[in-house]
């Protein structure tokens, strides 16, 4: 601490040079900030660490350019920034592998994200009036931080020799020479007399070993893997020579680590790891796909620099060969193509098919990757298993093994698919999951000043109607009903929403509701999530319009997944007295009983004929079925 007090507390040396104005003052720099400038600043804002105020970069982007324009112009009008813009937190970045002295750390100050966006706008304006040179050099050489490496060619014996004698001097000091086994860190890479010392795979294994041994929650390990380890390894691989085989082994090493710390089955789809979180995956970079793309982009950037010498060097075959990846097969032109590739791979997979609507409301899936404390470590793992449809079942364990008929003979026929939307034999848990979401939505709108009536029954000529929520104020009335439906294998979530709206759109019901909620204009709203935690698009839009913040909308999806986990736990402990499942066309939901045998008009899907023939041989079709556990769509 004393070291840094002495370094950072010392006053700067005064600069006595006279200031010579080069041009008239540029008053345009202080003009009000336009909406276009804020849009560009937000578009260029990449994922970055938050400052001492704790505001994340994603929160700043979600505010929108209009809000930032109002804030920044208020600061310009006042003539001085807020205190939060002037505060920063300092982190120490080690300069060596094993630092032993305070001077071997590099201090890095991290200010507020708001301040950085504001300064970026001002810097872009300043750059028009004071452009920087393409080859500016603004550093001083420190001999204590330098090393030399001398390689001598022995032409007679046809070999290279390492010269360990210091032959270079700077300002009277001899620069130390590296020994044969010593290395030097240059641009993040360790170099020595034998070239780059560590391979990316060796470095990755060491980092994963340390991360696995650290006392962290699973979601924290995933967060550090994505934000710390993978970017370092990516940089190491892109800027060094590497073979496609090494990239493939690095990807396998990462997936093996994730399967261990998240307790995932070995047949978890590869696309579940590499697909973007908003598409249903874990958003883990795939080295085999991205390193060739980044190498090619780096070569293209060299061809576009204004320096003629650099452009000519980039055309040399020896230089271009360094950027070519031996054995590369898959290539993408940009990150968007990479994302679409893994999204399609996930949706083409049987386990990931139901996540097709996840990208409609991408913001509710950030809990997967942000290291959130919304969930315990155990619940985080189980929610991922539900989300990817890899919850352990006997049928899943039999893949490539015993046929289902053998398992049925043992009294354990279990097929996992959309059962979570009905939870056969577990009506209490299913209702508890539904009621928890109703209670959550009701409490959220109540906090925004609305009046709420929960689960009130109304008698109509068509029967009793019992909407989950009646939400009203002096001007408007909303009749809202919550549904947790099957995934898109049973139809889109919009179908379940439309069916709910159709069911509660009734003149007699509207009359009864007006008696308790007032004469305000009425609307019927269907609030729909599927059992994988995906939120229907118009549901999210309605919640946003009602003033429910993104954090609460994300929490609602997490609560749905938690409910599905409870249902799955109960499914394991249920007795053998369970019904066969089929998808009812009325609401797009899975029902727990049936009136027609498989193949009749009452069934909305075509199932595996051999499987249902096997079931039919054991079942008496009298409106119900007993004797074996639940069956659902594969």
Secondary structure in CASP SS format (residue, H / E / C, confidence):
PFRMAT SS
TARGET T0000
AUTHOR 0000-0000-0000
METHOD secondary structure of the structure
MODEL  1
X C 1.00
X H 1.00
X H 1.00
X H 1.00
X H 1.00
X H 1.00
X H 1.00
X H 1.00
X C 1.00
X C 1.00
X C 1.00
X C 1.00
X C 1.00
X C 1.00
X C 1.00
X C 1.00
X C 1.00
X C 1.00
X C 1.00
X C 1.00
X C 1.00
X C 1.00
X C 1.00
X C 1.00
X C 1.00
X C 1.00
X H 1.00
X H 1.00
X H 1.00
X H 1.00
X C 1.00
X C 1.00
X C 1.00
X C 1.00
X H 1.00
X H 1.00
X H 1.00
X H 1.00
X H 1.00
X H 1.00
X H 1.00
X H 1.00
X H 1.00
X H 1.00
X C 1.00
X C 1.00
X C 1.00
X C 1.00
X C 1.00
X C 1.00
X C 1.00
X C 1.00
X C 1.00
X C 1.00
X C 1.00
X C 1.00
X H 1.00
X H 1.00
X H 1.00
X H 1.00
X H 1.00
X H 1.00
X H 1.00
X C 1.00
X H 1.00
X H 1.00
X H 1.00
X H 1.00
X H 1.00
X H 1.00
X H 1.00
X H 1.00
X H 1.00
X H 1.00
X H 1.00
X H 1.00
X H 1.00
X H 1.00
X C 1.00
X C 1.00
X C 1.00
X C 1.00
X H 1.00
X H 1.00
X H 1.00
X H 1.00
X C 1.00
X E 1.00
X E 1.00
X E 1.00
X E 1.00
X E 1.00
X E 1.00
X E 1.00
X C 1.00
X C 1.00
X C 1.00
X C 1.00
X C 1.00
X C 1.00
X C 1.00
X H 1.00
X H 1.00
X H 1.00
X E 1.00
X E 1.00
X E 1.00
X E 1.00
X E 1.00
X E 1.00
X E 1.00
X C 1.00
X H 1.00
X H 1.00
X H 1.00
X H 1.00
X H 1.00
X H 1.00
X H 1.00
X H 1.00
X H 1.00
X H 1.00
X H 1.00
X H 1.00
X H 1.00
X H 1.00
X H 1.00
X H 1.00
X H 1.00
X C 1.00
X C 1.00
X C 1.00
X C 1.00
X C 1.00
X C 1.00
X C 1.00
X C 1.00
X C 1.00
X C 1.00
X C 1.00
X C 1.00
X C 1.00
X H 1.00
X H 1.00
X H 1.00
X C 1.00
X C 1.00
X E 1.00
X C 1.00
X E 1.00
X E 1.00
X E 1.00
X E 1.00
X E 1.00
X C 1.00
X C 1.00
X C 1.00
X C 1.00
X E 1.00
X E 1.00
X E 1.00
X E 1.00
X E 1.00
X C 1.00
X C 1.00
X C 1.00
X C 1.00
X C 1.00
X E 1.00
X E 1.00
X C 1.00
X C 1.00
X E 1.00
X E 1.00
X C 1.00
X C 1.00
X E 1.00
X C 1.00
X C 1.00
X C 1.00
X C 1.00
X C 1.00
X E 1.00
X E 1.00
X E 1.00
X E 1.00
X C 1.00
X C 1.00
X E 1.00
X E 1.00
X E 1.00
X E 1.00
X C 1.00
X C 1.00
X E 1.00
X E 1.00
X C 1.00
X C 1.00
X C 1.00
X H 1.00
X H 1.00
X H 1.00
X H 1.00
X H 1.00
X H 1.00
X H 1.00
X H 1.00
X H 1.00
X H 1.00
X H 1.00
X H 1.00
X H 1.00
X H 1.00
X C 1.00
X C 1.00
X C 1.00
X C 1.00
X H 1.00
X H 1.00
X H 1.00
X H 1.00
X H 1.00
X H 1.00
X H 1.00
X H 1.00
X H 1.00
X H 1.00
X H 1.00
X H 1.00
X H 1.00
X H 1.00
X H 1.00
X H 1.00
X H 1.00
X H 1.00
X H 1.00
X H 1.00
X H 1.00
X C 1.00
X C 1.00
X C 1.00
X C 1.00
X E 1.00
X H 1.00
X H 1.00
X H 1.00
X H 1.00
X H 1.00
X H 1.00
X H 1.00
X H 1.00
X H 1.00
X H 1.00
X H 1.00
X H 1.00
X H 1.00
X H 1.00
X H 1.00
X H 1.00
X H 1.00
X H 1.00
X C 1.00
X C 1.00
X C 1.00
X C 1.00
X C 1.00
X C 1.00
X C 1.00
X C 1.00
X H 1.00
X H 1.00
X H 1.00
X H 1.00
X H 1.00
X C 1.00
X C 1.00
X H 1.00
X H 1.00
X H 1.00
X C 1.00
X C 1.00
X C 1.00
X C 1.00
X C 1.00
X C 1.00
X C 1.00
X H 1.00
X H 1.00
X H 1.00
X H 1.00
X H 1.00
X H 1.00
X H 1.00
X H 1.00
X H 1.00
X H 1.00
X H 1.00
X H 1.00
X H 1.00
X H 1.00
X H 1.00
X H 1.00
X H 1.00
X C 1.00
X C 1.00
X C 1.00
X C 1.00
X H 1.00
X H 1.00
X H 1.00
X H 1.00
X H 1.00
X H 1.00
X H 1.00
X C 1.00
X C 1.00
X H 1.00
X H 1.00
X H 1.00
X H 1.00
X H 1.00
X H 1.00
X H 1.00
X C 1.00
X C 1.00
X E 1.00
X C 1.00
X C 1.00
X C 1.00
X C 1.00
X C 1.00
X C 1.00
X C 1.00
X C 1.00
X H 1.00
X H 1.00
X H 1.00
X H 1.00
X H 1.00
X H 1.00
X H 1.00
X H 1.00
X H 1.00
X H 1.00
X H 1.00
X H 1.00
X H 1.00
X H 1.00
X C 1.00
X C 1.00
X C 1.00
X C 1.00
X H 1.00
X H 1.00
X H 1.00
X C 1.00
X C 1.00
X H 1.00
X H 1.00
X H 1.00
X H 1.00
X H 1.00
X H 1.00
X H 1.00
X H 1.00
X H 1.00
X H 1.00
X H 1.00
X C 1.00
X C 1.00
X C 1.00
X C 1.00
X C 1.00
X C 1.00
X C 1.00
X C 1.00
X H 1.00
X H 1.00
X H 1.00
X H 1.00
X H 1.00
X H 1.00
X H 1.00
X H 1.00
X H 1.00
X H 1.00
X H 1.00
X C 1.00
X C 1.00
X C 1.00
X C 1.00
X C 1.00
X C 1.00
X H 1.00
X H 1.00
X H 1.00
X H 1.00
X C 1.00
X C 1.00
X C 1.00
X C 1.00
X C 1.00
X C 1.00
X H 1.00
X H 1.00
X H 1.00
X H 1.00
X H 1.00
X H 1.00
X C 1.00
X C 1.00
X C 1.00
X C 1.00
X C 1.00
X C 1.00
X C 1.00
X C 1.00
X C 1.00
X H 1.00
X H 1.00
X H 1.00
X C 1.00
X C 1.00
X C 1.00
X C 1.00
X C 1.00
X H 1.00
X H 1.00
X H 1.00
X H 1.00
X H 1.00
X H 1.00
X H 1.00
X H 1.00
X H 1.00
X H 1.00
X H 1.00
X H 1.00
X H 1.00
X H 1.00
X H 1.00
X H 1.00
X H 1.00
X H 1.00
X H 1.00
X H 1.00
X H 1.00
X C 1.00
X C 1.00
X C 1.00
X E 1.00
X E 1.00
X E 1.00
X E 1.00
X C 1.00
X C 1.00
X C 1.00
X E 1.00
X E 1.00
X E 1.00
X C 1.00
X C 1.00
X E 1.00
X E 1.00
X E 1.00
X C 1.00
X C 1.00
X C 1.00
X E 1.00
X E 1.00
X E 1.00
X E 1.00
X C 1.00
X C 1.00
X C 1.00
X E 1.00
X E 1.00
X E 1.00
X E 1.00
X E 1.00
X E 1.00
X E 1.00
X E 1.00
X E 1.00
X E 1.00
X C 1.00
X C 1.00
X H 1.00
X H 1.00
X H 1.00
X C 1.00
X C 1.00
X H 1.00
X H 1.00
X H 1.00
X H 1.00
X H 1.00
X H 1.00
X H 1.00
X H 1.00
X H 1.00
X H 1.00
X H 1.00
X H 1.00
X C 1.00
X C 1.00
X H 1.00
X H 1.00
X H 1.00
X H 1.00
X H 1.00
X H 1.00
X H 1.00
X H 1.00
X H 1.00
X H 1.00
X H 1.00
X C 1.00
X C 1.00
X C 1.00
X E 1.00
X E 1.00
X E 1.00
X E 1.00
X E 1.00
X E 1.00
X E 1.00
X E 1.00
X E 1.00
X E 1.00
X C 1.00
X C 1.00
X C 1.00
X C 1.00
X E 1.00
X C 1.00
X H 1.00
X H 1.00
X H 1.00
X H 1.00
X H 1.00
X H 1.00
X H 1.00
X H 1.00
X H 1.00
X C 1.00
X C 1.00
X C 1.00
X C 1.00
X H 1.00
X H 1.00
X H 1.00
X H 1.00
X H 1.00
X H 1.00
X H 1.00
X H 1.00
X H 1.00
X H 1.00
X H 1.00
X H 1.00
X H 1.00
X H 1.00
X H 1.00
X H 1.00
X H 1.00
X H 1.00
X H 1.00
X H 1.00
X H 1.00
X H 1.00
X H 1.00
X H 1.00
X C 1.00
X C 1.00
X C 1.00
X C 1.00
X C 1.00
X C 1.00
X C 1.00
X C 1.00
X E 1.00
X E 1.00
X E 1.00
X C 1.00
X C 1.00
X C 1.00
X C 1.00
X E 1.00
X E 1.00
X E 1.00
X C 1.00
X C 1.00
X C 1.00
X C 1.00
X C 1.00
X C 1.00
X C 1.00
X C 1.00
X C 1.00
X C 1.00
X C 1.00
X C 1.00
X C 1.00
X C 1.00
X C 1.00
X C 1.00
X C 1.00
X H 1.00
X H 1.00
X H 1.00
X H 1.00
X H 1.00
X H 1.00
X H 1.00
X H 1.00
X C 1.00
X C 1.00
X C 1.00
X C 1.00
X C 1.00
X C 1.00
X C 1.00
X C 1.00
X C 1.00
X C 1.00
X C 1.00
X C 1.00
X C 1.00
X C 1.00
X C 1.00
X C 1.00
X C 1.00
X C 1.00
END
